[in-house]
Amino acid sequence: MRKLLTSIFEKLADKTRKKESQIAIIKEIKEIESRPPKPTKIPKKRKPKASKNIVSVNPSQEILPSISPQKMKLISIAGEIRLDPDKTESAFIARQLVQATLPHKNPGDVPAWSRTNGNLTLTIRPGWDEKKKKLIGYPYGTIPRLLLFWITTEAIRTKNPRIELGDSLSQFMEELGLEPKGTGKRSDLKRLKEQMVRLSRSTISFSQSSAQSHSWLDMQVAPKGMVWWNEKQPNQRTLWKNWIQLGDDFFKAISSSPVPVDMRILKALKRSPLALDIYAWATYTAYQTQQTGQSRSLSWEILHEQFGAEYKDTKEFSRKAWNALLKVQAVYPELNVERLRGGILVLPSKPSITIKPKKIKNYSI
């Protein structure tokens, strides 16, 4: 009898312990659920905003992908170009600088930098800083590209190697679509002056090689110039004119058979050197396909040599180049291009602009 009672009491005790354990677990769960969520687990942008009014959402809007502000800006500019295609802001770039482009990143302290595309090689040698007794540095990134577009356009418009930069820095920057405010190291103001000096004082060489011959042309970009810009007061008008005098050979090189582009598109892509390069190349290639009526396919390896020497491998370049190409298509929808296995295909397309400047005679490279 005692054993039976002991067994019954032990079973009751086990049930009581299990029930207490279950109650403790339930209390713990409720306590966890009642705690406010940690801010690190739910980003602020995902928290629903409190609103007194409930707004109904169109079901079709829920399935639309989110579009970044940058992409929306590109789409907006593309819409403006389509609505008013005749309002063209023409600009130009030398054909050789489309075939072989400037560096995207700073090459560093090296005596010369070069890029080869087929049998054409572009070589840049930095100028010398007489005061600091060292190399001035290489032009790289978006700023010198925009400068080259602007300088080439001015040289063609005026037919004069002397380029007037304007009597204030802000006026010049606005022509390039840059912001004449800010004094930090990465401000447009600081970078423009630095890159303009690097570009103007550098020497650019084009060379072509074949089995039978080798030709070259060494050009100092601007052997003369005068700049009176005040970085602290960019809007202050100066007593002296700001100007650069292009070298004769460089003036002829950029003015002979230049590639026309739309300045509105350049301003839209101004933050990406790769997108600027690909846009100029795309409209030039589109013109070629329109003339021949034939598509043109290119491998990522070939394009990597032409545009992306700074990228570690072809795979990384192809990813970034395709993203840049999508940006270009957003503002240049006439470009008909398809992605292939290992490359891209440019189908016969309309150039983004069809202005043809007069050629300068007696020039070749």
BELBEL-V323148 format. One record per residue. N is the residue number from 1. RES is the residue in one letter. PHI is phi in degrees with one decimal (* if undefined). PSI is psi in whole degrees, -180 to 180 (none if undefined). BURIAL is + if it has 9 or more other ideal C-beta (glycine too) atoms within 8 Angstrom, else -. Layout:
N|RES|PHI|PSI|BURIAL / N|RES|PHI|PSI|BURIAL
This chain:
1|M|*|-42|- / 2|R|-62.6|-41|- / 3|K|-63.5|-38|- / 4|L|-65.3|-45|- / 5|L|-63.6|-40|- / 6|T|-61.5|-42|- / 7|S|-64.1|-42|- / 8|I|-63.8|-45|- / 9|F|-63.2|-38|- / 10|E|-65.0|-39|- / 11|K|-65.5|-41|- / 12|L|-63.9|-39|- / 13|A|-64.8|-40|- / 14|D|-62.3|-44|- / 15|K|-63.4|-39|- / 16|T|-64.8|-43|- / 17|R|-64.0|-41|- / 18|K|-63.9|-42|- / 19|K|-65.6|-42|- / 20|E|-63.6|-39|- / 21|S|-64.0|-43|- / 22|Q|-63.1|-42|- / 23|I|-62.6|-40|- / 24|A|-64.0|-41|- / 25|I|-64.9|-43|- / 26|I|-61.7|-42|- / 27|K|-61.8|-41|- / 28|E|-65.2|-42|- / 29|I|-63.0|-45|- / 30|K|-62.7|-37|- / 31|E|-65.4|-41|- / 32|I|-65.2|-43|- / 33|E|-65.9|-30|- / 34|S|-79.6|-14|- / 35|R|-70.5|145|- / 36|P|-69.7|145|- / 37|P|-65.3|146|- / 38|K|-70.4|138|- / 39|P|-64.3|-25|- / 40|T|-73.6|-23|- / 41|K|-86.8|-25|- / 42|I|-124.0|108|- / 43|P|-58.1|150|- / 44|K|-59.9|-36|- / 45|K|-67.5|-17|- / 46|R|-92.8|-10|- / 47|K|-70.6|131|- / 48|P|-68.6|138|- / 49|K|-80.8|138|- / 50|A|-70.1|132|- / 51|S|-144.6|137|- / 52|K|-75.0|-32|- / 53|N|-99.6|134|- / 54|I|-94.7|120|- / 55|V|-102.6|129|- / 56|S|-74.5|144|- / 57|V|-111.1|134|- / 58|N|-68.0|126|- / 59|P|-56.4|-31|- / 60|S|-67.5|-25|- / 61|Q|-75.3|-24|- / 62|E|-69.6|-26|- / 63|I|-92.9|-4|- / 64|L|-73.5|138|- / 65|P|-71.8|151|- / 66|S|-72.1|142|- / 67|I|-118.6|130|- / 68|S|-70.0|156|- / 69|P|-58.1|-37|- / 70|Q|-63.6|-43|- / 71|K|-67.1|-37|+ / 72|M|-62.5|-38|+ / 73|K|-65.2|-42|+ / 74|L|-63.2|-43|+ / 75|I|-64.2|-39|+ / 76|S|-63.5|-43|- / 77|I|-65.7|-39|+ / 78|A|-61.2|-40|+ / 79|G|-63.6|-40|- / 80|E|-64.3|-39|+ / 81|I|-66.5|-40|+ / 82|R|-67.9|-39|- / 83|L|-70.4|-31|- / 84|D|-136.7|70|- / 85|P|-66.6|-23|- / 86|D|-79.1|-15|- / 87|K|-82.9|64|- / 88|T|-89.4|135|+ / 89|E|-105.4|92|- / 90|S|-74.7|145|+ / 91|A|-143.1|169|+ / 92|F|-141.0|156|+ / 93|I|-143.0|146|+ / 94|A|-62.7|139|+ / 95|R|-58.9|-39|+ / 96|Q|-65.1|-31|+ / 97|L|-81.3|-6|+ / 98|V|-88.2|-37|+ / 99|Q|-73.7|-32|+ / 100|A|-140.1|117|+ / 101|T|-99.6|166|+ / 102|L|-67.6|163|+ / 103|P|-65.6|146|+ / 104|H|-82.4|-35|+ / 105|K|-119.7|166|- / 106|N|-67.6|119|- / 107|P|-66.9|-16|- / 108|G|90.6|-163|- / 109|D|-87.7|77|- / 110|V|-126.5|150|- / 111|P|-68.4|-27|- / 112|A|-156.2|153|- / 113|W|-132.1|140|+ / 114|S|-141.9|158|- / 115|R|-141.1|134|+ / 116|T|-117.7|136|+ / 117|N|-134.0|106|+ / 118|G|66.7|-124|- / 119|N|-99.3|8|- / 120|L|-103.9|130|+ / 121|T|-123.7|129|+ / 122|L|-102.6|128|+ / 123|T|-126.0|136|+ / 124|I|-122.3|134|+ / 125|R|-121.0|126|- / 126|P|-71.2|156|+ / 127|G|-76.3|176|+ / 128|W|-111.9|131|- / 129|D|-88.8|106|+ / 130|E|-66.1|-33|- / 131|K|-73.9|-46|- / 132|K|-89.8|-8|- / 133|K|58.3|48|- / 134|K|-156.5|169|- / 135|L|-66.4|141|- / 136|I|-69.2|-37|+ / 137|G|117.9|168|- / 138|Y|-91.8|145|+ / 139|P|-74.8|129|+ / 140|Y|-152.8|160|+ / 141|G|87.2|-158|+ / 142|T|-80.1|-37|+ / 143|I|-59.4|-52|+ / 144|P|-64.0|-27|+ / 145|R|-66.1|-47|+ / 146|L|-63.6|-37|+ / 147|L|-61.7|-43|+ / 148|L|-65.8|-40|+ / 149|F|-59.1|-46|+ / 150|W|-68.2|-45|+ / 151|I|-62.6|-45|+ / 152|T|-62.0|-42|+ / 153|T|-63.1|-43|+ / 154|E|-65.5|-41|+ / 155|A|-62.5|-40|+ / 156|I|-71.6|-40|+ / 157|R|-67.2|-44|- / 158|T|-92.0|-16|- / 159|K|54.9|37|- / 160|N|-139.1|131|- / 161|P|-72.0|-13|+ / 162|R|-85.8|117|- / 163|I|-106.1|118|+ / 164|E|-81.7|123|- / 165|L|-86.8|-4|- / 166|G|95.6|156|+ / 167|D|-91.4|10|- / 168|S|-149.3|148|+ / 169|L|-66.2|-38|+ / 170|S|-64.0|-38|+ / 171|Q|-62.5|-42|+ / 172|F|-66.1|-43|+ / 173|M|-65.2|-38|+ / 174|E|-64.5|-33|+ / 175|E|-64.3|-30|- / 176|L|-90.5|-3|+ / 177|G|77.0|26|+ / 178|L|-104.9|166|+ / 179|E|-98.5|114|- / 180|P|-82.8|39|+ / 181|K|-129.0|161|- / 182|G|93.5|146|- / 183|T|-125.9|8|- / 184|G|-72.4|171|- / 185|K|-62.8|-31|- / 186|R|-98.9|9|- / 187|S|-70.1|153|+ / 188|D|-59.5|-37|+ / 189|L|-60.0|-50|+ / 190|K|-67.2|-45|+ / 191|R|-67.1|-36|+ / 192|L|-61.7|-49|+ / 193|K|-63.4|-44|+ / 194|E|-63.2|-46|+ / 195|Q|-72.6|-30|+ / 196|M|-65.8|-41|+ / 197|V|-65.5|-43|+ / 198|R|-61.0|-44|+ / 199|L|-68.1|-47|+ / 200|S|-64.8|-36|+ / 201|R|-89.6|-5|+ / 202|S|-84.4|164|+ / 203|T|-113.3|126|+ / 204|I|-110.6|133|+ / 205|S|-122.3|137|+ / 206|F|-113.5|135|+ / 207|S|-139.0|146|+ / 208|Q|-129.1|137|+ / 209|S|-127.7|145|- / 210|S|-141.6|-178|- / 211|A|-65.8|-28|- / 212|Q|-103.4|-21|- / 213|S|-147.0|166|- / 214|H|-145.7|121|- / 215|S|-121.7|153|- / 216|W|-150.4|160|- / 217|L|-147.5|113|+ / 218|D|-98.9|126|- / 219|M|-132.1|129|+ / 220|Q|-84.4|128|+ / 221|V|-62.5|-56|+ / 222|A|-141.4|91|+ / 223|P|-69.5|-15|- / 224|K|-131.4|154|- / 225|G|175.4|165|- / 226|M|-150.3|128|- / 227|V|-131.2|130|+ / 228|W|-123.3|28|- / 229|W|-68.6|141|+ / 230|N|-108.9|109|+ / 231|E|-62.6|-35|+ / 232|K|-75.3|-26|- / 233|Q|-132.1|74|- / 234|P|-65.0|-22|+ / 235|N|-87.2|-6|- / 236|Q|-71.8|125|- / 237|R|-77.7|139|- / 238|T|-98.8|157|+ / 239|L|-77.1|-25|- / 240|W|-109.7|149|- / 241|K|-75.1|143|- / 242|N|-95.7|130|+ / 243|W|-156.7|160|+ / 244|I|-133.2|147|+ / 245|Q|-108.7|109|+ / 246|L|-67.0|145|+ / 247|G|-63.3|149|+ / 248|D|-57.7|-47|- / 249|D|-66.5|-39|+ / 250|F|-67.0|-40|+ / 251|F|-60.2|-43|+ / 252|K|-68.5|-38|+ / 253|A|-64.4|-45|+ / 254|I|-78.5|-18|+ / 255|S|-95.4|-11|+ / 256|S|-93.9|119|+ / 257|S|50.2|54|- / 258|P|-75.0|162|+ / 259|V|-95.9|122|+ / 260|P|-79.4|141|+ / 261|V|-137.9|167|+ / 262|D|-98.0|120|+ / 263|M|-61.7|-29|+ / 264|R|-63.1|-37|+ / 265|I|-73.3|-37|+ / 266|L|-60.0|-43|+ / 267|K|-65.3|-34|+ / 268|A|-69.1|-30|+ / 269|L|-104.4|14|+ / 270|K|-64.1|-15|+ / 271|R|-90.5|-2|- / 272|S|-128.1|110|+ / 273|P|-62.0|-36|+ / 274|L|-66.9|-42|+ / 275|A|-65.4|-38|+ / 276|L|-63.3|-44|+ / 277|D|-63.0|-46|+ / 278|I|-67.7|-35|+ / 279|Y|-63.9|-49|+ / 280|A|-60.6|-42|+ / 281|W|-65.5|-40|+ / 282|A|-64.8|-45|+ / 283|T|-70.4|-31|+ / 284|Y|-68.7|-43|+ / 285|T|-67.8|-38|+ / 286|A|-61.2|-40|+ / 287|Y|-62.1|-41|+ / 288|Q|-65.1|-42|+ / 289|T|-67.0|-33|+ / 290|Q|-69.0|-38|+ / 291|Q|-69.2|-40|- / 292|T|-91.5|-21|- / 293|G|72.1|16|- / 294|Q|-122.2|144|- / 295|S|-72.2|163|- / 296|R|-134.8|123|+ / 297|S|-105.9|141|+ / 298|L|-136.7|140|+ / 299|S|-83.1|158|- / 300|W|-64.6|-30|+ / 301|E|-62.2|-44|- / 302|I|-66.0|-45|+ / 303|L|-66.5|-32|+ / 304|H|-62.5|-41|+ / 305|E|-64.4|-39|+ / 306|Q|-75.6|-40|+ / 307|F|-115.1|-32|+ / 308|G|-121.4|46|+ / 309|A|-62.9|-24|- / 310|E|-78.1|-14|- / 311|Y|-82.1|146|+ / 312|K|-67.8|-32|- / 313|D|-154.2|171|- / 314|T|-65.5|-33|+ / 315|K|-63.7|-47|- / 316|E|-64.3|-42|+ / 317|F|-63.5|-44|+ / 318|S|-60.9|-38|+ / 319|R|-65.6|-47|- / 320|K|-73.6|-35|+ / 321|A|-66.8|-39|+ / 322|W|-67.0|-39|+ / 323|N|-62.9|-40|- / 324|A|-66.4|-37|+ / 325|L|-65.1|-35|+ / 326|L|-65.4|-37|- / 327|K|-63.9|-42|+ / 328|V|-62.5|-44|+ / 329|Q|-62.9|-30|+ / 330|A|-63.0|-35|+ / 331|V|-104.0|-5|+ / 332|Y|-134.7|69|+ / 333|P|-68.4|-15|- / 334|E|-70.9|-15|+ / 335|L|-70.5|119|+ / 336|N|-105.2|101|+ / 337|V|-135.8|145|+ / 338|E|-127.5|150|- / 339|R|-92.4|129|- / 340|L|-110.5|172|- / 341|R|-70.8|111|- / 342|G|87.6|8|- / 343|G|177.1|-159|+ / 344|I|-135.3|162|+ / 345|L|-126.4|121|+ / 346|V|-99.7|113|+ / 347|L|-85.2|161|+ / 348|P|-50.0|120|+ / 349|S|-134.5|160|+ / 350|K|-84.4|132|- / 351|P|-61.3|155|+ / 352|S|-70.0|-19|+ / 353|I|-154.8|147|+ / 354|T|-122.6|18|- / 355|I|-70.2|135|- / 356|K|-117.7|109|- / 357|P|-75.6|160|+ / 358|K|-71.4|137|- / 359|K|-77.2|148|- / 360|I|-89.0|127|- / 361|K|-76.5|164|- / 362|N|58.1|45|- / 363|Y|-138.9|136|- / 364|S|-159.2|155|- / 365|I|-147.1|none|-
